[in-house]
Amino acid sequence: MTATATKVAVPPAAEPAARQRRARRRGRIVALLFVFPALLLLGALVVYPVLFSVGRSLFDATGTRFVGGENYTEMFRDPATLKAVRNTAIWVVVAPALLTGLGLILAVLVEKVRWATAFKLLLFMPMAVSFLAAGIIFRLAYDEDPDKGVLNAAVVGVHDAFQGSSSYPTARARDGQGLSAGADGSYRTSTTVSPGDTVSLGLVGVAPKDLPEGARPARTAADREAAPGELRGVVYLDFTRGGGGEPGRVDPEESGLPRMTVEAVRDGKAVASTTTGADGSFRFAGLADGTYTVALPGSNFAPPYDGVSWLGPALVTPAIIGAYLWIWTGFAMVLIGAGLSTLPRDTLEAARMDGANEWQVFRRITVPLLAPVLTVVFVTLVINVMKVFDLVYIIAPGPVQEDATVLATQMWLVSFGGGNNQGLGSALGVLLLLLVIPAMVFNVRRFRGSQR
């Protein structure tokens, strides 16, 4: 008896379905093979550091003793960390709002400029500069010395153009030579004088090379006698080049001090004022009979205006935010400009035909239509400023580093900049991550919504 084999017939529709499943399976495998290197890098550079930081934040500075949430409580007891949180809050509120506003204004104005592309290029160029280079640039620009810092050079130039400056900031009276110092920085004669007298007021502390151009010897003015009813005198540099000379006496080679303000004071009030000539001479005519003191006001000796302390404790954070604006304004302008170019022009023209002026079109049509773009730009900048480190670390000098510190710099300083407490530094890193995540989630949802 022989057995006969029977073949099971496969339905024709099942074979293509099986081939499709195998093709999809092979496609998934190939996709995973291509994605695997990226996933490996993502895990090594992002996931592992995050998990390690979370775990490290639960240990003490040595990394051997488990302390639980102690680092997180210590974080909010440390004055430096609280200042970093406050400064980070200032950054988050001020910088993105200013950048979004500037970007919007510039994007709207650039549309009306003939050379719009060149203008955009100029504003976007700082984005090509690294934060390190930008920090060095602004550290020099903010230097308090007007001879180095361009901003203070401009401020001092404007100030001196309107108020002028003292010609003799280093001058002082020689002790025991007839002049006494006042509390306001002025000098006045120790004894009283009357019309018809001649007085010599000697000062020291002025280098001959610093004398104003055109200064002449004072000897002739000192020898000139006062006319009746006239009070005359000379203000001179009581110093003879090369040594010699007699203190308190005008020697032949000693120079007068021109453009020095001199006042005649009676009963505590200045009754007359004049300015010395090229040889330091001065005169008061028409004074009433009586006794006077001759005063040199403190304005003659005021130190020169040195400008603004941009990197002092009060202004260091606004100064660094200004550097950040210089870098990122072009970015905001270009993104908002791209959104502006997609607006329906017929809507804008219809509003203008209905009688709306440009301000009304901007406020009631342009801004509402650009709201999604403005939101994305604002949130992106919020994420960026939370992580700002380079500018703060480079621009802020050492003495005010703590006044300018933000969470990112505080994390580095605590961990590696002398604190050597990587447990607390990891806790600060986790805090920074928790603050950034909501903004990142919001931005991702906005992107997904716009794609739909």
Secondary structure, 3 states (H helix, E strand, C coil): CCCCCCCCCCCCCHHHHHHHHHHHHHHHHHHHHHHHHHHHHHHHHHHHHHHHHHHHCCECCCCCCECCCHHHHHHCCCHHHHHHHHHHHHHHHHHHHHHHHHHHHHHHHHCCCCCHHHHHHHHHHHHHCCHHHHHHHHHHHCCCCCCCCHHHHHHHHHHHHHHCCCCCCCCEECCCCCEEECCCCCEEECCCECCCCEEEEEEECCCHHHCCCCCCECHHHHHCCCCCCEEEEEEEECCCCCCCCCCCCCCCCCEECCCCEEEEEECCEEEEEEECCCCCEEEEECCCCCCEEEEECHHHHCCCCCCCCCCCCCCHHHHHHHHHHHHHHHHHHHHHHHHHHCCCHHHHHHHHHCCCCHHHHHHHHHHHHHHHHHHHHHHHHHHHHHCCCHHHHHHCCHHHHHHHCCHHHHHHHHHCCCCCCHHHHHHHHHHHHHHHHHHHHHHHHHHHHHHC
